[in-house]
Amino acid sequence: MSPSSRTLSNTVIPAARESTGLGTEELLTNLEASINQFSANVKAKFTREGEW
């Protein structure tokens, strides 16, 4: 499993799985938070200083 797939599996997918019974606003809030965390994880993993 690639690092980005692992990050997705640890953030967005659990938020979607845990959405049963939530109201629309709570669901959207949880998904937005997990997407933001996913983005931060990917940036942290793949951002590095280049040669230039």
N, C-alpha and C positions, 0 to 999 in steps of 0.2 A: 504494500500500500504506500502510495506516495505521501510525502509530508503534507501536501495540501489536502489530500483525501483524508488523512488522519485528522487534520485540523477540522475539516468539515464534519467528520464523524463525531468529534468531541464538542461541537458547538451547535450548529444549525440543526442537524438531524435530531439530537435529543430534544431540542426546543419544539420541533414539529411533533415528535412522538408524545410529548407531555402536554399537548394542546387539548386533549379531550376534556370537554366540560368547561373550558374557559370561554369567557365572553370575547367578543371580537376585539375590543380595545386591549384587553389583557394579552390575547394571543398576538396581536400585532406588536405590542410592547416587548414581549418575550422574543419574538422573531427578530425584531430590530436590534435588540441587545445582543443576540447570538450572532447576527450578521456583522455587527460592529466588532465583536470579539474575534470572529473569524478573520476579518480584514486586518485587525491589529496583529494577530498571530502570523498571518501570511507576510505582512510587511516586515515584521521582526525577523522572520525566518529568511526571507529572500532579499532584504535590503542590506547591501554591503557597499563599502567604499570601492569605487573603481580605480583603475590605474590612472585615469585622467582626473 
